[in-house]
């Protein structure tokens, strides 16, 4: 291993929010395949989360399902404590949980604005801040934020969602610069149109805006998350990797 590079410590855990379904579940499995002990945080996806845990454990990995409301800081701290006690130090974090409450800007209520911004951006910040404790102490850490191609690219009807994802990319760059000397990397993955529960209500013609002319698969996003969380990506930080079939080209 080259100068300045460090290997992931034994027994390191990675926490994946919204890990019960879709991109989160695929990422949890990919990270477990790469040797991480995986904690799946969910708000109300207990049965789905347990299925992901079972799959990881049956494959010889370590996994844990933890229920937490990411908008409540005290439950997040309790979740970290539970993961640290049962799996080991949290040296990886995938901020994947997110919601959409779409509407034209003129019709977005204050409540819908605040809910989307706090869930998609505020919670990611609080989780990152909490995770930094062990990462900076260990001088090793991986944070991967799931942003969206909608962050830097206009999509009418999603002012709140776009603002949250653009903010997440900005936060990624800034925190990455702050902790780079400590062996901690912070990156973002920006999916485009991925076939998940979150996009199930979108019209079929959405795919026509994708140069690849198809929807992406959660596993294709998970592969990028796995790379950014690996030792191979030790010199990659503050960047955004687009997984969008060419939408951002």
KADAJO-V676166 format. One record per backbone hydrogen bond with DSSP energy under -0.5 kcal/mol. NH is the residue of the N-H (numbers start at 1). CO is the residue of the C=O. E is the energy in kcal/mol with one decimal. If there is no record, write none. Layout:
nh:co:e
NH:CO:E
NH:CO:E
This chain:
nh:co:e
5:2:-1.9
12:9:-1.2
13:89:-2.9
14:37:-2.9
15:92:-2.3
16:14:-0.5
16:39:-3.0
17:15:-0.6
17:94:-2.3
18:41:-1.4
19:16:-0.8
19:41:-1.4
21:18:-0.7
24:21:-0.9
25:21:-1.4
26:22:-2.4
27:23:-2.4
28:24:-2.5
29:25:-2.1
30:26:-2.2
31:27:-2.8
32:28:-2.1
33:29:-2.3
34:30:-0.9
35:32:-1.9
36:31:-2.2
37:12:-1.8
38:36:-0.5
38:62:-2.5
39:14:-2.8
40:38:-0.5
40:64:-3.3
41:16:-2.5
41:39:-0.7
42:66:-2.0
49:45:-3.1
50:46:-2.4
51:47:-1.6
52:48:-1.8
53:49:-2.5
54:50:-2.7
55:51:-2.1
56:52:-2.2
57:53:-2.8
58:54:-2.7
59:55:-1.0
60:57:-1.9
61:56:-2.6
64:38:-2.0
66:40:-3.0
68:42:-2.6
70:68:-0.8
72:69:-2.3
73:71:-0.6
75:72:-1.1
76:72:-1.5
77:73:-2.2
78:74:-1.7
79:75:-2.0
80:76:-2.3
81:77:-2.1
82:78:-2.1
83:79:-2.4
84:80:-2.9
85:81:-1.9
86:82:-2.1
87:83:-3.3
88:83:-1.4
91:13:-1.9
91:89:-1.1
92:13:-1.3
93:142:-2.4
94:15:-3.1
95:93:-0.6
95:144:-1.9
96:94:-1.5
103:157:-2.2
107:104:-2.3
108:104:-0.8
108:105:-0.9
113:109:-2.3
114:110:-2.7
115:111:-2.6
116:112:-1.8
117:113:-2.4
118:114:-2.5
119:115:-2.2
120:116:-2.6
121:117:-1.9
122:117:-2.3
123:118:-2.6
125:121:-2.1
126:122:-2.3
127:123:-2.7
128:124:-2.2
129:125:-2.8
130:126:-2.2
131:127:-2.6
132:128:-1.8
133:130:-1.0
135:131:-1.7
136:132:-2.8
137:133:-1.5
138:134:-2.4
139:135:-1.7
140:135:-1.9
141:183:-1.5
142:91:-1.8
143:185:-2.3
144:93:-2.9
145:187:-2.9
146:95:-2.6
147:145:-1.1
147:189:-2.5
149:191:-2.6
151:148:-1.7
153:149:-0.8
158:155:-1.4
159:103:-0.6
162:158:-3.4
163:159:-2.0
164:160:-2.0
165:161:-2.2
166:162:-2.7
167:163:-2.2
168:164:-1.6
169:165:-1.8
170:166:-2.1
171:167:-2.7
172:168:-2.2
173:169:-2.0
174:170:-2.0
175:171:-2.7
176:172:-2.1
177:173:-1.8
178:174:-1.6
179:175:-1.7
180:176:-1.0
182:179:-1.9
183:180:-1.3
184:179:-1.2
185:141:-2.3
187:143:-2.6
188:239:-2.6
189:145:-2.6
190:241:-2.8
191:189:-0.7
192:243:-2.1
194:192:-1.0
195:216:-2.6
196:194:-1.3
199:196:-0.7
200:196:-0.5
200:197:-0.8
202:199:-1.8
206:203:-1.9
207:204:-1.4
208:205:-1.6
209:206:-1.9
210:207:-1.5
211:209:-0.6
212:245:-1.3
213:210:-2.2
216:193:-3.0
220:217:-1.8
221:217:-1.1
222:218:-2.7
223:219:-1.8
224:220:-0.7
224:221:-0.6
225:221:-2.0
226:222:-2.8
227:223:-1.8
228:224:-2.4
229:225:-1.7
230:227:-1.8
233:230:-1.1
234:231:-1.5
236:233:-1.9
237:235:-0.6
238:186:-3.0
241:188:-2.7
242:240:-0.6
243:190:-2.1
247:244:-1.2
249:246:-1.4
